[in-house]
Amino acid sequence: MSVLIRISYQTPQELENILKLLHPAIKSVKIKQGQQGAYKRAYIEIDLKKA
């Protein structure tokens, strides 16, 4: 079983910190390309069996 999480962030360092926290359970990460504006989005799929 897995869960999809949408993350909004302003700097790449913020995303990097979130990925470090969730690292053991991350199944995949997709960063939306061509984003404009203050907030960027990334989609993280978590494998609940590893969480």
PDBQT receptor file of N, H, CA, C and O in Angstrom, charges set to zero:
ATOM      1  N   MET A   1       0.847  -1.170   0.000  1.00  0.00    +0.000 N 
ATOM      2  CA  MET A   1       0.000   0.000   0.000  1.00  0.00    +0.000 C 
ATOM      3  C   MET A   1       0.892   1.233   0.000  1.00  0.00    +0.000 C 
ATOM      4  O   MET A   1       1.934   1.259   0.656  1.00  0.00    +0.000 OA
ATOM      5  N   SER A   2       0.471   2.261  -0.747  1.00  0.00    +0.000 N 
ATOM      6  H   SER A   2      -0.375   2.240  -1.279  1.00  0.00    +0.000 HD
ATOM      7  CA  SER A   2       1.276   3.473  -0.810  1.00  0.00    +0.000 C 
ATOM      8  C   SER A   2       0.380   4.712  -0.725  1.00  0.00    +0.000 C 
ATOM      9  O   SER A   2      -0.834   4.646  -0.920  1.00  0.00    +0.000 OA
ATOM     10  N   VAL A   3       1.021   5.836  -0.429  1.00  0.00    +0.000 N 
ATOM     11  H   VAL A   3       2.007   5.890  -0.271  1.00  0.00    +0.000 HD
ATOM     12  CA  VAL A   3       0.335   7.111  -0.271  1.00  0.00    +0.000 C 
ATOM     13  C   VAL A   3       1.063   8.136  -1.128  1.00  0.00    +0.000 C 
ATOM     14  O   VAL A   3       2.294   8.151  -1.171  1.00  0.00    +0.000 OA
ATOM     15  N   LEU A   4       0.305   8.999  -1.816  1.00  0.00    +0.000 N 
ATOM     16  H   LEU A   4      -0.695   8.987  -1.781  1.00  0.00    +0.000 HD
ATOM     17  CA  LEU A   4       0.883  10.069  -2.606  1.00  0.00    +0.000 C 
ATOM     18  C   LEU A   4       0.740  11.378  -1.829  1.00  0.00    +0.000 C 
ATOM     19  O   LEU A   4      -0.354  11.731  -1.387  1.00  0.00    +0.000 OA
ATOM     20  N   ILE A   5       1.859  12.097  -1.667  1.00  0.00    +0.000 N 
ATOM     21  H   ILE A   5       2.747  11.810  -2.026  1.00  0.00    +0.000 HD
ATOM     22  CA  ILE A   5       1.880  13.350  -0.911  1.00  0.00    +0.000 C 
ATOM     23  C   ILE A   5       2.318  14.466  -1.849  1.00  0.00    +0.000 C 
ATOM     24  O   ILE A   5       3.295  14.315  -2.582  1.00  0.00    +0.000 OA
ATOM     25  N   ARG A   6       1.598  15.589  -1.829  1.00  0.00    +0.000 N 
ATOM     26  H   ARG A   6       0.804  15.711  -1.234  1.00  0.00    +0.000 HD
ATOM     27  CA  ARG A   6       1.999  16.757  -2.600  1.00  0.00    +0.000 C 
ATOM     28  C   ARG A   6       2.699  17.720  -1.656  1.00  0.00    +0.000 C 
ATOM     29  O   ARG A   6       2.148  18.097  -0.621  1.00  0.00    +0.000 OA
ATOM     30  N   ILE A   7       3.906  18.116  -2.012  1.00  0.00    +0.000 N 
ATOM     31  H   ILE A   7       4.353  17.810  -2.852  1.00  0.00    +0.000 HD
ATOM     32  CA  ILE A   7       4.720  19.016  -1.195  1.00  0.00    +0.000 C 
ATOM     33  C   ILE A   7       4.842  20.357  -1.926  1.00  0.00    +0.000 C 
ATOM     34  O   ILE A   7       5.147  20.386  -3.118  1.00  0.00    +0.000 OA
ATOM     35  N   SER A   8       4.608  21.453  -1.224  1.00  0.00    +0.000 N 
ATOM     36  H   SER A   8       4.360  21.429  -0.256  1.00  0.00    +0.000 HD
ATOM     37  CA  SER A   8       4.866  22.795  -1.743  1.00  0.00    +0.000 C 
ATOM     38  C   SER A   8       6.090  23.335  -1.021  1.00  0.00    +0.000 C 
ATOM     39  O   SER A   8       6.188  23.248   0.203  1.00  0.00    +0.000 OA
ATOM     40  N   TYR A   9       7.030  23.897  -1.791  1.00  0.00    +0.000 N 
ATOM     41  H   TYR A   9       6.951  23.967  -2.785  1.00  0.00    +0.000 HD
ATOM     42  CA  TYR A   9       8.265  24.399  -1.199  1.00  0.00    +0.000 C 
ATOM     43  C   TYR A   9       8.725  25.628  -1.958  1.00  0.00    +0.000 C 
ATOM     44  O   TYR A   9       8.301  25.862  -3.089  1.00  0.00    +0.000 OA
ATOM     45  N   GLN A  10       9.596  26.417  -1.335  1.00  0.00    +0.000 N 
ATOM     46  H   GLN A  10       9.940  26.227  -0.416  1.00  0.00    +0.000 HD
ATOM     47  CA  GLN A  10      10.109  27.631  -1.976  1.00  0.00    +0.000 C 
ATOM     48  C   GLN A  10      11.541  27.459  -2.467  1.00  0.00    +0.000 C 
ATOM     49  O   GLN A  10      11.898  27.976  -3.526  1.00  0.00    +0.000 OA
ATOM     50  N   THR A  11      12.359  26.744  -1.716  1.00  0.00    +0.000 N 
ATOM     51  H   THR A  11      12.070  26.324  -0.856  1.00  0.00    +0.000 HD
ATOM     52  CA  THR A  11      13.755  26.577  -2.110  1.00  0.00    +0.000 C 
ATOM     53  C   THR A  11      14.085  25.092  -2.232  1.00  0.00    +0.000 C 
ATOM     54  O   THR A  11      13.454  24.266  -1.573  1.00  0.00    +0.000 OA
ATOM     55  N   PRO A  12      15.051  24.745  -3.054  1.00  0.00    +0.000 N 
ATOM     56  CA  PRO A  12      15.457  23.336  -3.178  1.00  0.00    +0.000 C 
ATOM     57  C   PRO A  12      15.928  22.743  -1.842  1.00  0.00    +0.000 C 
ATOM     58  O   PRO A  12      15.805  21.537  -1.626  1.00  0.00    +0.000 OA
ATOM     59  N   GLN A  13      16.464  23.579  -0.948  1.00  0.00    +0.000 N 
ATOM     60  H   GLN A  13      16.564  24.559  -1.123  1.00  0.00    +0.000 HD
ATOM     61  CA  GLN A  13      16.919  23.095   0.353  1.00  0.00    +0.000 C 
ATOM     62  C   GLN A  13      15.737  22.606   1.193  1.00  0.00    +0.000 C 
ATOM     63  O   GLN A  13      15.863  21.622   1.922  1.00  0.00    +0.000 OA
ATOM     64  N   GLU A  14      14.599  23.280   1.096  1.00  0.00    +0.000 N 
ATOM     65  H   GLU A  14      14.497  24.079   0.504  1.00  0.00    +0.000 HD
ATOM     66  CA  GLU A  14      13.409  22.835   1.827  1.00  0.00    +0.000 C 
ATOM     67  C   GLU A  14      12.983  21.445   1.358  1.00  0.00    +0.000 C 
ATOM     68  O   GLU A  14      12.678  20.578   2.177  1.00  0.00    +0.000 OA
ATOM     69  N   LEU A  15      12.963  21.236   0.048  1.00  0.00    +0.000 N 
ATOM     70  H   LEU A  15      13.211  21.940  -0.617  1.00  0.00    +0.000 HD
ATOM     71  CA  LEU A  15      12.602  19.923  -0.491  1.00  0.00    +0.000 C 
ATOM     72  C   LEU A  15      13.611  18.867  -0.056  1.00  0.00    +0.000 C 
ATOM     73  O   LEU A  15      13.235  17.754   0.311  1.00  0.00    +0.000 OA
ATOM     74  N   GLU A  16      14.875  19.216  -0.097  1.00  0.00    +0.000 N 
ATOM     75  H   GLU A  16      15.180  20.121  -0.395  1.00  0.00    +0.000 HD
ATOM     76  CA  GLU A  16      15.931  18.289   0.310  1.00  0.00    +0.000 C 
ATOM     77  C   GLU A  16      15.762  17.849   1.766  1.00  0.00    +0.000 C 
ATOM     78  O   GLU A  16      15.959  16.676   2.082  1.00  0.00    +0.000 OA
ATOM     79  N   ASN A  17      15.400  18.778   2.654  1.00  0.00    +0.000 N 
ATOM     80  H   ASN A  17      15.240  19.732   2.398  1.00  0.00    +0.000 HD
ATOM     81  CA  ASN A  17      15.188  18.452   4.064  1.00  0.00    +0.000 C 
ATOM     82  C   ASN A  17      14.009  17.498   4.240  1.00  0.00    +0.000 C 
ATOM     83  O   ASN A  17      14.090  16.560   5.034  1.00  0.00    +0.000 OA
ATOM     84  N   ILE A  18      12.924  17.722   3.515  1.00  0.00    +0.000 N 
ATOM     85  H   ILE A  18      12.859  18.483   2.870  1.00  0.00    +0.000 HD
ATOM     86  CA  ILE A  18      11.761  16.832   3.583  1.00  0.00    +0.000 C 
ATOM     87  C   ILE A  18      12.135  15.439   3.092  1.00  0.00    +0.000 C 
ATOM     88  O   ILE A  18      11.752  14.437   3.696  1.00  0.00    +0.000 OA
ATOM     89  N   LEU A  19      12.884  15.381   1.993  1.00  0.00    +0.000 N 
ATOM     90  H   LEU A  19      13.195  16.195   1.502  1.00  0.00    +0.000 HD
ATOM     91  CA  LEU A  19      13.284  14.080   1.448  1.00  0.00    +0.000 C 
ATOM     92  C   LEU A  19      14.186  13.316   2.419  1.00  0.00    +0.000 C 
ATOM     93  O   LEU A  19      14.101  12.091   2.506  1.00  0.00    +0.000 OA
ATOM     94  N   LYS A  20      15.038  14.022   3.141  1.00  0.00    +0.000 N 
ATOM     95  H   LYS A  20      15.107  15.017   3.070  1.00  0.00    +0.000 HD
ATOM     96  CA  LYS A  20      15.893  13.370   4.145  1.00  0.00    +0.000 C 
ATOM     97  C   LYS A  20      15.055  12.779   5.270  1.00  0.00    +0.000 C 
ATOM     98  O   LYS A  20      15.345  11.685   5.752  1.00  0.00    +0.000 OA
ATOM     99  N   LEU A  21      14.018  13.496   5.692  1.00  0.00    +0.000 N 
ATOM    100  H   LEU A  21      13.782  14.385   5.300  1.00  0.00    +0.000 HD
ATOM    101  CA  LEU A  21      13.157  13.010   6.770  1.00  0.00    +0.000 C 
ATOM    102  C   LEU A  21      12.359  11.776   6.344  1.00  0.00    +0.000 C 
ATOM    103  O   LEU A  21      12.170  10.851   7.135  1.00  0.00    +0.000 OA
ATOM    104  N   LEU A  22      11.900  11.765   5.115  1.00  0.00    +0.000 N 
ATOM    105  H   LEU A  22      12.053  12.516   4.472  1.00  0.00    +0.000 HD
ATOM    106  CA  LEU A  22      11.048  10.681   4.633  1.00  0.00    +0.000 C 
ATOM    107  C   LEU A  22      11.824   9.568   3.930  1.00  0.00    +0.000 C 
ATOM    108  O   LEU A  22      11.224   8.599   3.466  1.00  0.00    +0.000 OA
ATOM    109  N   HIS A  23      13.130   9.693   3.846  1.00  0.00    +0.000 N 
ATOM    110  H   HIS A  23      13.618  10.480   4.223  1.00  0.00    +0.000 HD
ATOM    111  CA  HIS A  23      13.988   8.802   3.062  1.00  0.00    +0.000 C 
ATOM    112  C   HIS A  23      13.699   7.305   3.204  1.00  0.00    +0.000 C 
ATOM    113  O   HIS A  23      13.600   6.629   2.180  1.00  0.00    +0.000 OA
ATOM    114  N   PRO A  24      13.560   6.755   4.394  1.00  0.00    +0.000 N 
ATOM    115  CA  PRO A  24      13.396   5.296   4.480  1.00  0.00    +0.000 C 
ATOM    116  C   PRO A  24      12.123   4.774   3.801  1.00  0.00    +0.000 C 
ATOM    117  O   PRO A  24      12.085   3.618   3.381  1.00  0.00    +0.000 OA
ATOM    118  N   ALA A  25      11.106   5.590   3.692  1.00  0.00    +0.000 N 
ATOM    119  H   ALA A  25      11.137   6.529   4.033  1.00  0.00    +0.000 HD
ATOM    120  CA  ALA A  25       9.821   5.117   3.172  1.00  0.00    +0.000 C 
ATOM    121  C   ALA A  25       9.526   5.594   1.747  1.00  0.00    +0.000 C 
ATOM    122  O   ALA A  25       8.491   5.227   1.191  1.00  0.00    +0.000 OA
ATOM    123  N   ILE A  26      10.394   6.391   1.145  1.00  0.00    +0.000 N 
ATOM    124  H   ILE A  26      11.235   6.690   1.596  1.00  0.00    +0.000 HD
ATOM    125  CA  ILE A  26      10.104   6.959  -0.178  1.00  0.00    +0.000 C 
ATOM    126  C   ILE A  26      10.178   5.880  -1.250  1.00  0.00    +0.000 C 
ATOM    127  O   ILE A  26      11.144   5.122  -1.345  1.00  0.00    +0.000 OA
ATOM    128  N   LYS A  27       9.125   5.842  -2.047  1.00  0.00    +0.000 N 
ATOM    129  H   LYS A  27       8.340   6.457  -1.969  1.00  0.00    +0.000 HD
ATOM    130  CA  LYS A  27       9.059   4.915  -3.179  1.00  0.00    +0.000 C 
ATOM    131  C   LYS A  27       9.466   5.641  -4.466  1.00  0.00    +0.000 C 
ATOM    132  O   LYS A  27      10.223   5.100  -5.272  1.00  0.00    +0.000 OA
ATOM    133  N   SER A  28       8.953   6.887  -4.661  1.00  0.00    +0.000 N 
ATOM    134  H   SER A  28       8.338   7.326  -4.007  1.00  0.00    +0.000 HD
ATOM    135  CA  SER A  28       9.328   7.685  -5.825  1.00  0.00    +0.000 C 
ATOM    136  C   SER A  28       9.100   9.162  -5.534  1.00  0.00    +0.000 C 
ATOM    137  O   SER A  28       8.321   9.528  -4.653  1.00  0.00    +0.000 OA
ATOM    138  N   VAL A  29       9.805  10.008  -6.302  1.00  0.00    +0.000 N 
ATOM    139  H   VAL A  29      10.438   9.711  -7.017  1.00  0.00    +0.000 HD
ATOM    140  CA  VAL A  29       9.672  11.465  -6.187  1.00  0.00    +0.000 C 
ATOM    141  C   VAL A  29       9.554  12.026  -7.598  1.00  0.00    +0.000 C 
ATOM    142  O   VAL A  29      10.356  11.703  -8.474  1.00  0.00    +0.000 OA
ATOM    143  N   LYS A  30       8.548  12.868  -7.809  1.00  0.00    +0.000 N 
ATOM    144  H   LYS A  30       7.896  13.130  -7.097  1.00  0.00    +0.000 HD
ATOM    145  CA  LYS A  30       8.387  13.543  -9.096  1.00  0.00    +0.000 C 
ATOM    146  C   LYS A  30       8.320  15.042  -8.826  1.00  0.00    +0.000 C 
ATOM    147  O   LYS A  30       7.465  15.510  -8.074  1.00  0.00    +0.000 OA
ATOM    148  N   ILE A  31       9.224  15.784  -9.444  1.00  0.00    +0.000 N 
ATOM    149  H   ILE A  31       9.918  15.404 -10.055  1.00  0.00    +0.000 HD
ATOM    150  CA  ILE A  31       9.259  17.236  -9.292  1.00  0.00    +0.000 C 
ATOM    151  C   ILE A  31       8.657  17.834 -10.555  1.00  0.00    +0.000 C 
ATOM    152  O   ILE A  31       9.131  17.579 -11.662  1.00  0.00    +0.000 OA
ATOM    153  N   LYS A  32       7.617  18.624 -10.380  1.00  0.00    +0.000 N 
ATOM    154  H   LYS A  32       7.232  18.831  -9.481  1.00  0.00    +0.000 HD
ATOM    155  CA  LYS A  32       6.939  19.236 -11.522  1.00  0.00    +0.000 C 
ATOM    156  C   LYS A  32       7.884  20.218 -12.202  1.00  0.00    +0.000 C 
ATOM    157  O   LYS A  32       8.462  21.080 -11.541  1.00  0.00    +0.000 OA
ATOM    158  N   GLN A  33       8.043  20.095 -13.498  1.00  0.00    +0.000 N 
ATOM    159  H   GLN A  33       7.573  19.394 -14.034  1.00  0.00    +0.000 HD
ATOM    160  CA  GLN A  33       8.963  20.933 -14.266  1.00  0.00    +0.000 C 
ATOM    161  C   GLN A  33       8.260  22.177 -14.784  1.00  0.00    +0.000 C 
ATOM    162  O   GLN A  33       7.039  22.189 -14.937  1.00  0.00    +0.000 OA
ATOM    163  N   GLY A  34       9.032  23.223 -15.055  1.00  0.00    +0.000 N 
ATOM    164  H   GLY A  34      10.024  23.213 -14.932  1.00  0.00    +0.000 HD
ATOM    165  CA  GLY A  34       8.511  24.448 -15.657  1.00  0.00    +0.000 C 
ATOM    166  C   GLY A  34       7.596  25.249 -14.751  1.00  0.00    +0.000 C 
ATOM    167  O   GLY A  34       6.637  25.860 -15.224  1.00  0.00    +0.000 OA
ATOM    168  N   GLN A  35       7.874  25.258 -13.465  1.00  0.00    +0.000 N 
ATOM    169  H   GLN A  35       8.652  24.762 -13.080  1.00  0.00    +0.000 HD
ATOM    170  CA  GLN A  35       7.015  25.961 -12.510  1.00  0.00    +0.000 C 
ATOM    171  C   GLN A  35       7.422  27.425 -12.395  1.00  0.00    +0.000 C 
ATOM    172  O   GLN A  35       8.605  27.763 -12.431  1.00  0.00    +0.000 OA
ATOM    173  N   GLN A  36       6.427  28.277 -12.257  1.00  0.00    +0.000 N 
ATOM    174  H   GLN A  36       5.466  28.003 -12.227  1.00  0.00    +0.000 HD
ATOM    175  CA  GLN A  36       6.651  29.708 -12.073  1.00  0.00    +0.000 C 
ATOM    176  C   GLN A  36       6.003  30.111 -10.759  1.00  0.00    +0.000 C 
ATOM    177  O   GLN A  36       5.081  29.447 -10.287  1.00  0.00    +0.000 OA
ATOM    178  N   GLY A  37       6.477  31.185 -10.177  1.00  0.00    +0.000 N 
ATOM    179  H   GLY A  37       7.226  31.725 -10.561  1.00  0.00    +0.000 HD
ATOM    180  CA  GLY A  37       5.870  31.673  -8.947  1.00  0.00    +0.000 C 
ATOM    181  C   GLY A  37       6.714  31.350  -7.724  1.00  0.00    +0.000 C 
ATOM    182  O   GLY A  37       7.805  30.790  -7.835  1.00  0.00    +0.000 OA
ATOM    183  N   ALA A  38       6.197  31.709  -6.563  1.00  0.00    +0.000 N 
ATOM    184  H   ALA A  38       5.311  32.164  -6.473  1.00  0.00    +0.000 HD
ATOM    185  CA  ALA A  38       6.946  31.583  -5.316  1.00  0.00    +0.000 C 
ATOM    186  C   ALA A  38       7.048  30.138  -4.840  1.00  0.00    +0.000 C 
ATOM    187  O   ALA A  38       8.057  29.753  -4.249  1.00  0.00    +0.000 OA
ATOM    188  N   TYR A  39       6.021  29.341  -5.088  1.00  0.00    +0.000 N 
ATOM    189  H   TYR A  39       5.202  29.654  -5.567  1.00  0.00    +0.000 HD
ATOM    190  CA  TYR A  39       6.001  27.974  -4.574  1.00  0.00    +0.000 C 
ATOM    191  C   TYR A  39       6.147  26.958  -5.690  1.00  0.00    +0.000 C 
ATOM    192  O   TYR A  39       5.526  27.081  -6.746  1.00  0.00    +0.000 OA
ATOM    193  N   LYS A  40       6.972  25.960  -5.446  1.00  0.00    +0.000 N 
ATOM    194  H   LYS A  40       7.477  25.861  -4.588  1.00  0.00    +0.000 HD
ATOM    195  CA  LYS A  40       7.172  24.844  -6.370  1.00  0.00    +0.000 C 
ATOM    196  C   LYS A  40       6.462  23.628  -5.791  1.00  0.00    +0.000 C 
ATOM    197  O   LYS A  40       6.142  23.601  -4.603  1.00  0.00    +0.000 OA
ATOM    198  N   ARG A  41       6.214  22.617  -6.629  1.00  0.00    +0.000 N 
ATOM    199  H   ARG A  41       6.474  22.639  -7.594  1.00  0.00    +0.000 HD
ATOM    200  CA  ARG A  41       5.526  21.414  -6.165  1.00  0.00    +0.000 C 
ATOM    201  C   ARG A  41       6.333  20.176  -6.476  1.00  0.00    +0.000 C 
ATOM    202  O   ARG A  41       7.023  20.094  -7.493  1.00  0.00    +0.000 OA
ATOM    203  N   ALA A  42       6.230  19.220  -5.579  1.00  0.00    +0.000 N 
ATOM    204  H   ALA A  42       5.670  19.287  -4.754  1.00  0.00    +0.000 HD
ATOM    205  CA  ALA A  42       6.813  17.897  -5.790  1.00  0.00    +0.000 C 
ATOM    206  C   ALA A  42       5.804  16.879  -5.284  1.00  0.00    +0.000 C 
ATOM    207  O   ALA A  42       5.033  17.150  -4.363  1.00  0.00    +0.000 OA
ATOM    208  N   TYR A  43       5.821  15.708  -5.899  1.00  0.00    +0.000 N 
ATOM    209  H   TYR A  43       6.447  15.488  -6.647  1.00  0.00    +0.000 HD
ATOM    210  CA  TYR A  43       4.920  14.632  -5.512  1.00  0.00    +0.000 C 
ATOM    211  C   TYR A  43       5.769  13.471  -5.020  1.00  0.00    +0.000 C 
ATOM    212  O   TYR A  43       6.660  12.996  -5.723  1.00  0.00    +0.000 OA
ATOM    213  N   ILE A  44       5.483  13.021  -3.802  1.00  0.00    +0.000 N 
ATOM    214  H   ILE A  44       4.759  13.407  -3.231  1.00  0.00    +0.000 HD
ATOM    215  CA  ILE A  44       6.257  11.945  -3.175  1.00  0.00    +0.000 C 
ATOM    216  C   ILE A  44       5.329  10.772  -2.920  1.00  0.00    +0.000 C 
ATOM    217  O   ILE A  44       4.263  10.922  -2.323  1.00  0.00    +0.000 OA
ATOM    218  N   GLU A  45       5.747   9.603  -3.381  1.00  0.00    +0.000 N 
ATOM    219  H   GLU A  45       6.613   9.481  -3.866  1.00  0.00    +0.000 HD
ATOM    220  CA  GLU A  45       4.986   8.392  -3.132  1.00  0.00    +0.000 C 
ATOM    221  C   GLU A  45       5.681   7.637  -1.996  1.00  0.00    +0.000 C 
ATOM    222  O   GLU A  45       6.871   7.332  -2.073  1.00  0.00    +0.000 OA
ATOM    223  N   ILE A  46       4.916   7.342  -0.942  1.00  0.00    +0.000 N 
ATOM    224  H   ILE A  46       3.949   7.590  -0.879  1.00  0.00    +0.000 HD
ATOM    225  CA  ILE A  46       5.429   6.677   0.254  1.00  0.00    +0.000 C 
ATOM    226  C   ILE A  46       4.935   5.239   0.278  1.00  0.00    +0.000 C 
ATOM    227  O   ILE A  46       3.751   4.980   0.058  1.00  0.00    +0.000 OA
ATOM    228  N   ASP A  47       5.837   4.307   0.543  1.00  0.00    +0.000 N 
ATOM    229  H   ASP A  47       6.798   4.517   0.721  1.00  0.00    +0.000 HD
ATOM    230  CA  ASP A  47       5.467   2.908   0.719  1.00  0.00    +0.000 C 
ATOM    231  C   ASP A  47       5.195   2.688   2.206  1.00  0.00    +0.000 C 
ATOM    232  O   ASP A  47       6.118   2.749   3.019  1.00  0.00    +0.000 OA
ATOM    233  N   LEU A  48       3.957   2.437   2.563  1.00  0.00    +0.000 N 
ATOM    234  H   LEU A  48       3.207   2.387   1.903  1.00  0.00    +0.000 HD
ATOM    235  CA  LEU A  48       3.577   2.314   3.978  1.00  0.00    +0.000 C 
ATOM    236  C   LEU A  48       4.180   1.079   4.648  1.00  0.00    +0.000 C 
ATOM    237  O   LEU A  48       4.284   1.041   5.874  1.00  0.00    +0.000 OA
ATOM    238  N   LYS A  49       4.567   0.099   3.891  1.00  0.00    +0.000 N 
ATOM    239  H   LYS A  49       4.482   0.130   2.895  1.00  0.00    +0.000 HD
ATOM    240  CA  LYS A  49       5.182  -1.091   4.471  1.00  0.00    +0.000 C 
ATOM    241  C   LYS A  49       6.556  -0.771   5.060  1.00  0.00    +0.000 C 
ATOM    242  O   LYS A  49       7.005  -1.443   5.989  1.00  0.00    +0.000 OA
ATOM    243  N   LYS A  50       7.221   0.251   4.523  1.00  0.00    +0.000 N 
ATOM    244  H   LYS A  50       6.856   0.796   3.769  1.00  0.00    +0.000 HD
ATOM    245  CA  LYS A  50       8.548   0.630   5.014  1.00  0.00    +0.000 C 
ATOM    246  C   LYS A  50       8.495   1.714   6.073  1.00  0.00    +0.000 C 
ATOM    247  O   LYS A  50       9.493   1.970   6.747  1.00  0.00    +0.000 OA
ATOM    248  N   ALA A  51       7.339   2.358   6.231  1.00  0.00    +0.000 N 
ATOM    249  H   ALA A  51       6.528   2.151   5.684  1.00  0.00    +0.000 HD
ATOM    250  CA  ALA A  51       7.216   3.488   7.165  1.00  0.00    +0.000 C 
ATOM    251  C   ALA A  51       7.178   3.027   8.603  1.00  0.00    +0.000 C 
ATOM    252  O   ALA A  51       7.077   3.850   9.513  1.00  0.00    +0.000 OA
TER     253      ALA A  51
